[in-house]
């Protein structure tokens, strides 16, 4: 299980519903690299939102303003 969130904190990985081998990643690029490295050929993946770590648009999500 790969858990992706750019705001991931250790406490999210301590969730008793996640298997102990769950891996936390903070960038979509890391997720893509990990899947490519560990699975060769045609692979299907499922993406499930997890409400416990979702949020609306935050200031940190916005690009920096010039100048």
C-alpha positions as CSV (number, residue, x, y, z in Angstrom):
1,X,0.0,0.0,0.0
2,X,1.3,3.4,-1.0
3,X,-0.1,6.4,0.8
4,X,0.4,9.7,-1.0
5,X,0.0,13.2,0.4
6,X,2.2,16.2,0.1
7,X,1.3,16.9,3.7
8,X,1.9,13.4,5.0
9,X,2.8,13.1,8.7
10,X,4.0,10.0,10.5
11,X,0.7,9.8,12.5
12,X,-1.2,9.0,9.3
13,X,0.9,5.9,8.8
14,X,0.2,4.8,12.4
15,X,-3.5,4.2,11.4
16,X,-4.4,0.7,12.6
17,X,-6.4,0.1,9.4
18,X,-3.2,0.4,7.3
19,X,-1.0,-2.7,6.9
20,X,2.4,-2.4,8.6
21,X,4.1,-2.5,5.2
22,X,2.3,0.7,4.1
23,X,4.7,3.3,2.6
24,X,4.2,7.1,2.8
25,X,5.2,9.2,-0.2
26,X,5.0,13.0,-0.5
27,X,5.1,13.5,-4.3
28,X,3.2,12.0,-7.1
29,X,6.5,11.6,-8.9
30,X,7.7,9.3,-6.1
31,X,4.5,7.2,-6.4
32,X,5.0,6.8,-10.1
33,X,8.7,5.9,-9.7
34,X,8.0,3.3,-7.1
35,X,5.2,1.6,-9.1
36,X,7.4,1.6,-12.2
37,X,10.4,0.2,-10.3
38,X,8.4,-2.6,-8.5
39,X,6.0,-3.6,-11.3
40,X,7.2,-4.4,-14.8
41,X,4.8,-4.6,-17.8
42,X,1.1,-3.8,-17.8
43,X,-0.1,-3.1,-14.3
44,X,-3.4,-1.8,-13.0
45,X,-3.6,0.3,-9.9
46,X,-6.4,1.8,-7.9
47,X,-6.5,5.2,-6.3
48,X,-8.7,5.6,-3.3
49,X,-9.2,8.9,-1.6
50,X,-8.7,8.9,2.2
51,X,-10.9,11.5,3.8
52,X,-8.8,11.6,7.0
53,X,-6.0,13.4,5.2
54,X,-7.9,15.3,2.5
55,X,-8.5,19.1,2.6
56,X,-9.7,21.9,0.5
57,X,-7.4,24.2,-1.4
58,X,-4.8,25.6,1.0
59,X,-2.3,28.5,0.6
60,X,0.5,26.0,0.5
61,X,-1.1,24.5,-2.7
62,X,-0.8,27.8,-4.6
63,X,2.2,28.8,-6.6
64,X,4.4,31.5,-5.1
65,X,3.5,35.0,-6.2
66,X,6.2,36.8,-8.1
67,X,8.1,39.7,-6.5
